[in-house]
Amino acid sequence: MEALILPYLLFIDVLLYSVFFVYAFRKKKLIGIQLGMNISQVMGGTAALLSGIVLVLEFPFHFTLITVVSTITGILTGALFGLLFDYQTFLAGLTNGMIAGLMAPMIGSALDMPGQVVWLVHGIFFSCLVLIMIFIQRS
Amino acid sequence: MTLLLLVSSWNMAGLYSVYRAIKKKQLIFDEHFTAALCMVVTMTSSFFMGLFLKMVFPGWTLFAVLSGVFISWKFSSLLRSPAKMNGLYNGGMGGMMGTMLGAVVQNPALCKITAESAAEIEMLPLFVACLYAITLLLVRYSLRA
């Protein structure tokens, strides 16, 4: 994995998250309680996973600091998406982001072939985003 | 290690007070609240218990995992049957992941962590304990409301 691509990928992810947050904020009235819970869990988990893996591949010598940063990223994303709906969705997104953020740098530093796994995680994130968009349109 | 023992005994007291509060008010919860509460409490507390027991008793890995399953079983047996399945699954998963994090903290070479950052990895269990205390505070706040 070239070190050149990773900052651009991180920038694109942050951009996609903010665009999707504005989209979900506008469609807040349409989304039911079940879909809201799943949205907050998926968004918190993938944010923590992406930030953990990409940051550990970018700076391999700061493991503890990156664990703290990715955990806080997951907590903030899950809590922000959860606060759109309910107190229970807030709690679920927060804890899911926390657990995924504590685990993600470990995966990133134990990787054998980092390039493929980075693309795999981004593929999972994009497909989750497309699926959530489809379900919001349907509801 | 002394600090970790202090923080974890504080967290155990918090967990017991959450258990008492759920046991007292278990009849007035609705379905959605039950599922969310079961997932949140069992996942975080079995993660913390796995990590803490792996740090204190390094040889007893199976004991650390099974304690997570035991906590989730105690909590989910208070609630209704679909939440029971959810709680058992999340508890087993959280116990295994906490044990994994404990093993990495004890032996950083497992994850190819370099020697510079291996010195400060001892701070990670305290960070997890602080996060767990904040989560328990939020859960207690939602139970009072």
Interface residues (C-beta under 8 A of the other chain):
Chain A: I33 M37 P60 F61 H62 F63 T64 L65 T67 V68 T71 I75 Y87 Q88 T89 L91 A92 L94 T95 N96 M98 I99 L102 M103 M106 S109 A110
Chain B: H32 F33 A36 L37 M39 V40 M43 T44 F47 G94 M97 M100 L101 V104 P108 L110 C111 K112 I113 T114 E116 S117 A118 E120 I121 M123 L124 F127 V128 L131 T135 L138 V139 S142 A145
